[in-house]
Every structure is written in C-alpha cells, then in structure tokens.
Amino acid sequence: MARVSQEHLDARRRQILDGAARCFARNGFHGTSMQDVLKEAGLSAGAVYRYFPGKEDIIAAITEETFVAIRGAFEEAGRMTPPPTPDVLLGSVLGRVLSGELHGLERRTFAALAVQLWSETLRDGRLAAQLDEGYATMRAAWTKLVEAYRDAGILSGDVEADHVARTMIATAQGFIVQEALFGDVTPAVPENGLRGLMSMGPQKAS
C-alpha cells in the first residue's frame, strides 16, 4: 500500500476545516449537519471521520485555529519596536485578523465566525478553556506592551497596566463584532477613531 505523505494528510484536513468553516459561517453551528460538511468539503464520510470523530471535534479545531490567529495578531503587534501608539497598534491587529487568510473567508464572514465561536464558549466547556487560555496570553502580552509605553514616558503611571491592556483588547473585539454585524470595518476606522480620542485635551474653562 502506498504511503500517504504528511503534506497530503495536512491538505485533506485543511479541506475539511475550510469547508466546515464556510458552512458554520453561513448556517451557524447548530444549523449545520455533518452531511452539510461532507458536501461542502466534497469528501466521503469515511474521509472526514478519519480526521474528526464528529462535528464537535471540527468546531473545536476551528475554534483553536481562529483563537490562535487572533492571539497571534495581538502578540505580533505587541512585539513591534518601538511600540506603536494604540491607534496604529489596533489598526494593525484588525488588519491582520480580518485579512481573510484563515479558511479563505471574506472579512465579514470570518468576523461572523469568530463571534459565533465566542458565543459557543458559553455552553461548551472545552471551547471555554481554549478561550480562557488565549485571553490570558493576550492580556499578559499586552500588559507588557503597556509597561513599554510607560517606560517610554508616553503613558501615565497612575493606571494599572492590565486595565489598559483589557480596554485595548475589548476595543479590538468590539470592532470584530461590528464587522460581523454591519461590515465596513477597515484598519483606518480604529486608527482614525482612536487617534481622535487620544487628541482630546483638558476642557477649557468658560
């Protein structure tokens, strides 16, 4: 029997996950059956079940990939030297997250998939654990970034670094949700919006 190469196995797994992601983004997790996944991926049941025993395992794999992609964008931005200001930083993060590289999905479709994954963690302990781990990693990385702002003298020292980091993460998450619901989110949106907020000075006395 001919030996199947690792490249072939990886490509087949990618084919399954990409097909499933399209189904989930289109119909939701609970509105998608394994038959839908098989048809979208163009594979037999035996070929799919060789990699994933069931739909929940496919969801878990897609969740891990999606969280890793989002976390990777945050971590990469946080390693930039010198650290960019928050407006540039968040624009960079969203530009990478919504680039459509993962699963070959359009920007809004990928954002919708991410929102579905977040909501699914409320009922699935395995997915919740994946999210908790990723969120903790992002908070730690961005807390270091905030400390770099402080060391550079561009951020006041009277606010906890973790609070600033969580606010920046929440801003990025909010724009992902906004893209899923309404579309039209580009890196320029958070960059310009945050730059405008950051330019606010003390109110002048009348």
Secondary structure, DSSP 8 states (H G I E B T S, - for coil): -----HHHHHHHHHHHHHHHHHHHHHH-STT--HHHHHHHHT--HHHHHTT-SSHHHHHHHHHHHHHHHHHHHHHHHHT-SS---HHHHHHHHHHHHTTS-GGG--HHHHHHHHHHHHHHTTT-HHHHHHHHHHHHHHHHHHHHHHHHHHHTT-S-TTS-HHHHHHHHHHHHHHHHHHHHHH----THHHHHHHHHHHT-------
